Amino acid sequence: MTTPLTEITGIGPAMAATLTENGFASAEDIAASDLKTLCTTPGIGPSSGEKILAAAIALVVLKEEIPLKPLKKKKKSKEKDKKSPQKDKPKADKKTKGKKKKSKKKDKKKKSKKK
């Protein structure tokens, strides 16, 4: 089964014609190629070559409909279920968290100056 070049993301009719002239007849041909070979095609540099190659590989892999193995669920360890000592610590109030407490002496001085 061959996939037309125009099905590759970023390849239009003009670039497909250029690729065909340079020996790439299908997406599978590009996917089987390497970046250095693909970059010998006029109009394709390293940056665009990487994108085209990645898109061709992704397209071919999707078309082949390779069955994926289901992921195995990880078993919870018994140690994780137990509360850790850190969780038992009381939480700080939101108002005082990260703020320094004012000393009472400074408060008394401010009050006496205001009077």
C-alpha positions as CSV (number, residue, x, y, z in Angstrom):
1,M,0.0,0.0,0.0
2,T,1.4,3.4,-1.0
3,T,0.4,6.7,0.6
4,P,0.4,9.7,-1.7
5,L,3.0,12.4,-0.9
6,T,0.3,15.1,-0.6
7,E,-1.2,13.3,2.5
8,I,2.0,14.2,4.4
9,T,1.4,17.4,6.4
10,G,3.2,20.3,4.8
11,I,3.5,18.7,1.3
12,G,1.5,20.4,-1.4
13,P,1.3,19.5,-5.1
14,A,4.4,21.4,-6.1
15,M,6.6,19.9,-3.4
16,A,5.2,16.4,-4.2
17,A,6.2,16.8,-7.8
18,T,9.7,17.9,-6.7
19,L,10.0,14.9,-4.4
20,T,8.8,12.5,-7.1
21,E,11.5,13.9,-9.5
22,N,14.0,13.2,-6.8
23,G,13.1,9.5,-6.2
24,F,10.4,9.8,-3.5
25,A,7.2,8.3,-4.9
26,S,5.3,7.8,-1.6
27,A,5.1,8.7,2.1
28,E,6.6,5.2,2.8
29,D,9.7,6.2,0.6
30,I,10.2,9.3,2.8
31,A,9.6,7.4,6.0
32,A,12.2,4.8,5.0
33,S,14.7,7.5,4.1
34,D,17.0,9.5,6.3
35,L,17.3,13.3,6.8
36,K,20.5,13.6,4.9
37,T,19.0,12.0,1.8
38,L,15.8,13.9,2.0
39,C,17.7,17.2,2.3
40,T,19.3,16.6,-1.1
41,T,15.9,17.5,-2.6
42,P,15.8,21.1,-3.8
43,G,13.7,23.3,-1.5
44,I,14.2,21.0,1.6
45,G,16.6,22.1,4.3
46,P,17.3,20.5,7.6
47,S,14.5,22.2,9.4
48,S,11.7,21.4,6.9
49,G,13.3,18.0,6.3
50,E,12.9,17.1,9.9
51,K,9.2,18.1,9.9
52,I,8.5,16.2,6.6
53,L,10.3,13.1,7.8
54,A,8.5,13.1,11.1
55,A,5.1,13.7,9.5
56,A,5.8,10.9,6.9
57,I,6.8,8.4,9.7
58,A,3.7,9.3,11.7
59,L,1.4,8.9,8.7
60,V,2.9,5.6,7.8
61,V,2.7,4.3,11.3
62,L,-1.0,5.4,11.6
63,K,-1.9,3.8,8.2
64,E,-0.4,0.5,9.2
65,E,-2.7,0.4,12.3
66,I,-0.2,-1.3,14.5
67,P,-2.0,-2.8,17.5
68,L,-0.7,-1.3,20.7
69,K,-0.3,-3.3,23.9
70,P,-2.5,-2.1,26.7
71,L,-0.6,-0.6,29.6
72,K,-0.5,-2.6,32.8
73,K,-1.9,-0.9,35.9
74,K,0.6,-0.4,38.6
75,K,-0.1,-2.0,41.9
76,K,-0.2,0.4,44.9
77,S,2.3,-0.5,47.6
78,K,1.1,-0.8,51.1
79,E,3.6,1.7,52.3
80,K,2.1,4.5,50.3
81,D,-1.3,3.9,51.8
82,K,0.0,4.6,55.3
83,K,0.2,8.2,56.4
84,S,3.6,9.7,56.3
85,P,4.9,11.6,59.4
86,Q,5.0,14.8,57.3
87,K,1.2,14.7,56.8
88,D,0.6,14.7,60.5
89,K,2.2,18.1,61.0
90,P,-0.4,20.9,61.5
91,K,-0.8,23.4,58.7
92,A,0.2,27.0,59.2
93,D,-2.5,29.6,59.0
94,K,-2.8,31.3,55.6
95,K,-2.5,34.8,57.3
96,T,0.8,34.1,59.0
97,K,2.4,31.8,56.5
98,G,5.6,33.4,55.2
99,K,5.1,36.6,57.2
100,K,7.1,37.8,60.2
101,K,5.2,38.5,63.3
102,K,5.4,42.0,64.6
103,S,6.8,42.5,68.0
104,K,4.6,43.8,70.7
105,K,7.1,46.6,71.6
106,K,6.8,48.2,68.1
107,D,3.0,48.1,68.3
108,K,3.0,49.9,71.7
109,K,5.4,52.6,70.4
110,K,3.2,53.2,67.4
111,K,0.1,53.5,69.6
112,S,1.8,55.9,72.0
113,K,3.0,58.1,69.2
114,K,-0.5,58.3,67.7
115,K,-2.0,59.6,71.0
